[in-house]
């Protein structure tokens, strides 16, 4: 009886440890995806700022400058929405992975 109790305890401990490792892995992958999205957005924003600055300096009159600013603002809104959509989708994916980590595995349930 003593041996069965130790085996059951060790099996339970191993399952909990495996679940913890899967959780850490899912969180790390989600953080890496967010970091990649942020780096891409920052690089894109910098390139847009440089291009907009160049276009503003080349503007010949106030109307052309206003057009440059309008195009810049419109593009920023679109890119901002795309950025937050990507972050939201990443959060959903990470949440689904975390949920899957908390479900018992087939080999753990014996099914």
RAFEN-V805032 format. One line per field, one symbol per residue. burial: 1 if it has 24 or more other C-alpha atoms within 12 Angstrom, else 0. Layout:
BEGIN
burial=???
END
This chain:
BEGIN
burial=000000000000000000100110011001000100100000000001000100010000000000011001000000000010001001000100010010000000000
END
